[in-house]
Amino acid sequence: MSNKRFETIIREAEEAQRPKIEQDQQDYATAAGILPSVIREYDETRLLAPTIRGYWAAMLDTYTADDYARAQASELRAKERARGALGRFKTAERKRRGLRTNLAEVAARVIGRAMPGVPVLSTFATIPTKPREADLPVAVVTQTKLPELSPEGVEYGEVNVTYYFSKIHVGLASKRMIEQAAEELGLSVTCVDERRSVGGNSDSARLEVTAHPDLPYYDVVLDAHSKRLGHAIAEDIAAADVVNGQVYGDLRSGLLRSSLMTVLPDELLTSETVDDDGKRTVTIEASILLDTLRHPDPGSIRNTASDVTARLVGAVIPDLGRVECVELLSTEGHRLEVADGQVMSRIAAAEGRANFPPARRETGDIESRRGGIQLIIRGEVVSSAVEHEADARAKDELALNVADLTELVRGVEREFARETQLLAMNPGDWEPVREDWREHDYARGLR
């Protein structure tokens, strides 16, 4: 489902905020580019004066008082420049935001799974206004912070979810429901914090999201795992028209039931290919049977199924792979076509209840038999058949090695903290290392 009016407001906010975010990113890149050279300058000059004092303590007149004065001035200049560059970098780092929504899109799929029928939008922008009453319910996933990069090359970070609703809707899905939906989709999403409004119309949550590689690795895909594509589609169809409803499932028969329909993932055909790069493609054709007696508009089932399959593209199904494409096929003449009058009997057999007598009516382009409908879907699911090393992907917004830069900042902060102790050292303390000063003459540039 979508919410075009509120989505337009969000996209306009993105365009309005994009120039400022890009400028902040440029300011950060400039500050980060200057910082290493300024810190190196400070690192080279901070030992000039102690070096000269060490020579004097060793009764060596290599340097004059003028040399010492210039050393102190050079150190003071470099120190203040380092302080200024460090402050500029930290300010730019606090203001920096991202333009990407890769983590938000992962979280949006999970929220959509946990709250069937609720439109979910993802954005990097700060939303300027709340949606109108007519636009409710709607959930917005906002990704303002840049993702972190793990040593394995996997991006991760936090996103915020805000769910706007009216009095007739229940609030945001619980932590358990969100994490269960993530598990069902094969995604790594953890609910860190929840905030429930009391008497209000918006709930929020903070989620930790990990964006795994596009092609998950499985050494083998079993036939039993291939059934999960049809089962995922069947479950979403059962829940699609039930806002905040419950879908019940039977593990033994695979039957799914909501308040509007009963859905049975039936038979399937599969084939598997692996290319030279180790990319495995599993092609699945599955039959899904529906008992729509309680559905107010059985003719809309095909549209519902089309929406469901479109949302599933890109999702990762555990032990099967990432869904690359899904389409609805015509049942007529297909190898999985169920004969007239058999749709309801198969569902009845799965339910363990009496069969309905075959009756036939036409509903649009879907042939229904006493509420019985058959859908046939064809999908391709991809994974890696060879274990691959994760790509060490650099962050788009910064080419500089972030880990090295962070260590550099911490190092200069430690030096600032030790500065008073260093300058207050007794000249006699340099006596044991006077030979070292001759080998590493930090003040030789003053001569």
Secondary structure, 3 states (H helix, E strand, C coil): CCCHHHHHHHHHHHHHHHHHHHHHHHHHHHHHHHHHHHHHHHHHHCCHHHHHHHHHHCCCCCCCHHHHHHHHHHHHHHHHHHHHHHHHHHHHHHHCCCCCCHHHHHHHHHHHHHCCCCCEEEECCCCCCCCCHHHCCEEEEECCCCCEECCCCCEEEEEEEEEECCCCCCCCCCHHHHHHHHHHHCCEEEEEEEECCCCCCEEEEEEEEEECCCCCECCCCCHHHHHHHHHHHHHHHHHHCCCCCCCEECCCCCCEECCCCEEEEEEEEEEEEECCCCEEEEEEEEEEEEECCCCCCHHHHHHHHHHHHHHHCCCEECCCEEEEEEEEECCCCCCCCCCCCHHHHHHHHHHCCCCCCCCCEEECCEEEECCEEEEEEEEEEEEECCCCCCCCCCCCCCCCCHHHHHHHHHHHHHHHHHHHHHHCCCHHHHHHHHHHHHHCCCCHHHC
